[in-house]
Amino acid sequence: MRYAGLALAFVSSGCFAFSGPLAKYLNAAGLTPIEAVWARMAGAGLSLVTVLALTRPEALRIPRSRLPFVGL
């Protein structure tokens, strides 16, 4: 965990560098800019949930008392 901040900075910069070419390809595929943003956000959300499920699956369990909040 000593270099966790440095690793996070490198991963963040790589994602930022990859987002421009990805947006270009999504635009070439016929998506509007807002649709490209939604596609990128959905991909980021799915990847974050996947990492969370692999590293801390207990964090995805919803307590019974919070079900109405999640449902809303």
Number of C-alpha atoms within 10 A of each C-alpha: 6 6 8 9 10 11 12 11 12 12 12 12 12 11 12 11 11 11 13 11 11 13 19 13 12 18 14 10 10 10 15 13 13 9 14 19 15 12 15 16 12 12 11 13 12 12 12 12 14 13 12 14 13 10 10 12 12 10 9 10 8 10 8 7 8 9 10 8 7 9 6 5
